[in-house]
Amino acid sequence: MFFRQSIINPEMSNYIRKSNNKYMENLINYNNKLKNKFKNLFQNKTYEIQEVNNIYFLLPFVSLVSFLAGYKYKSIL
C-alpha cells in the first residue's frame, strides 16, 4: 500500500528533524532537573526542618505585628 507523501525540501526536513530532536532534548533535560530537585528535597531532611523553623519563627512575629496594628487602630478611633 502506498501513502501519499508531501513534497518537502530535504533541507527543510532536516531542519524539522533537528528542531524536534532539540525540543525533545530540552524536555528530557527539564524533566531530569525536576526529578533531581525533588530527589534532593526529599533526601535532605535538614532542608525540611529549616523550612518548618522559618514558619514557626514568622508566626509569632506576624501575630505581634497584627496585634500592634489593631491596638494602634483602636487608639485612633
C-alpha positions in Angstrom: 0.0 0.0 0.0 1.4 3.4 -1.0 0.9 6.5 1.1 1.0 9.9 -0.5 4.0 11.9 0.7 4.0 15.6 0.7 6.9 17.1 -1.2 9.3 18.8 1.2 12.6 20.2 0.6 15.3 17.9 2.1 16.9 20.8 3.9 13.5 21.7 5.4 13.0 18.1 6.5 16.5 18.1 8.1 15.6 21.4 9.9 12.4 19.9 11.2 14.1 16.7 12.4 16.9 18.7 14.2 14.4 21.1 15.8 12.3 18.1 17.0 15.4 16.5 18.4 16.4 19.7 20.1 12.9 20.1 21.6 13.0 16.5 22.9 16.5 17.0 24.4 15.3 20.2 26.2 12.2 18.4 27.5 14.3 15.5 28.8 16.8 17.8 30.5 14.0 19.8 32.1 12.4 16.6 33.4 15.7 15.4 34.8 16.3 18.7 36.5 12.9 18.4 38.2 13.5 14.8 39.2 16.8 15.8 40.8 15.3 18.8 42.5 12.6 16.7 44.2 15.0 13.9 44.9 17.3 16.3 46.7 14.4 17.9 48.5 13.2 14.6 50.0 16.7 13.3 50.7 17.9 16.3 52.6 16.0 16.2 55.9 17.7 19.4 57.3 16.1 21.4 54.5 12.6 20.4 55.6 13.4 21.1 59.3 14.8 24.5 58.3 11.6 25.4 56.4 9.5 24.4 59.4 11.6 26.5 61.8 11.3 29.5 59.5 7.5 29.1 59.6 7.4 28.9 63.4 9.6 31.9 63.6 7.4 34.0 61.4 4.1 33.0 63.2 4.7 35.0 66.4 6.2 37.9 64.5 3.1 38.2 62.3 0.8 37.9 65.3 2.7 40.6 67.2 2.6 43.0 64.3 -1.1 42.4 63.7 -1.8 42.9 67.5 0.1 46.2 67.5 -1.6 47.3 64.3 -5.0 46.6 65.9 -4.0 48.4 69.1 -2.9 51.4 67.1 -6.1 51.3 65.1 -8.3 51.1 68.3 -6.4 54.1 69.8 -7.1 56.2 66.7 -10.8 55.6 66.9 
